[in-house]
Amino acid sequence: MAINLQKGQKIDIGLNNITVGLGWNPNEGTGHDFDLDVSAIMIDNNRIVPQDEFFVFYNNPDSPDSSLHHTGDDPTGGNSATGDDESIIVDLSKIDSRISEVLFVVTIHEAINRRQNFGQVRDSYIRILNDANAEEVCKYELGEDFSIETAIEFG
């Protein structure tokens, strides 16, 4: 059974092969579409990215150690009617020995120019799936807790 995370809650998932999924519903009102992006920042013990390629996002889909793979950009939230719009597939057993932490970040593309924040995005979430059985391990729903935020670090 999946855990519905609360703000500030921490869990140990105990898995090596996971998918971090991001989902939201397209903007049905006036104005710009909401373009949420999931990224991963791989850092060392000094909290530094060892090289640019350890920043994984839609324009750099694969980490140099092949431990992370971004499946592609969805600029509208319309890629999937029932599932994740953007995902990063993770194999923790392949992570480079220099990496001590992987930060997962969600941002709203051009949020300031478009005057958008997470409180305006319908049904947005980030979750972790167990790749062995495709079951949801945990989920964090975005929204009112981040009504003025345009970027959030999740784990």
Residue, then its C-alpha position, 0 to 999 in steps of 0.5 A: m500500500a502506498i504512503n501518501l506523504q505529508k510535508g516534511q515527512k521522510i521514509d526509507i524505501g529500501l529499493n534499488n530500482i525505482t521510477v520517480g514520476l511527475g503528473w499534473n492535469p493540463n490547464e483548462g483555463t485561459g493563459h499558458d499551459f503549465d509546464l512542470d519539469v522533473s530533474a535530478i541533481m547528483i551531488d558528492n559529499n561536498r554537495i557539488v555536482p562532479q560534472d554537468e552530466f550529473f544533472v539529469f533533465y529533459n535536455n540531458p536524459d542520461s547520467p554518465d553512470s547510466s543510473l538515471h534516465h529521464t523519459g522525456d519532456d511534457p510541456t502541457g501535462g497532457n502526455s498521459a491521461t491516467g499516469d505520469d507525464e514525466s519520469i526518471i527511471v533510477d537504478l541505485s546500484k549503478i550510481d557513480s562512487r563519487i555521488s552521495e546524494v540524488l536530489f529530485v526537483v520539480t520546477i515550473h518552466e517560465a513560472i515567473n514570466r507566466r505568473q504561475n505557481f504550484g497552487q494553480v496547477r490541478d492534480s499535480y503530484i510526484r511519486i515513487l514506483n517500485d520498478a519490480n511490480a509497478e506499484e506506487v511506494c509513496k506519493y506527494e500531492l502538490g498544491e496549496d502547501f506550495s501556493i507561492e512556490t515555483a520550484i520544489e526539492f523533493g528528496 
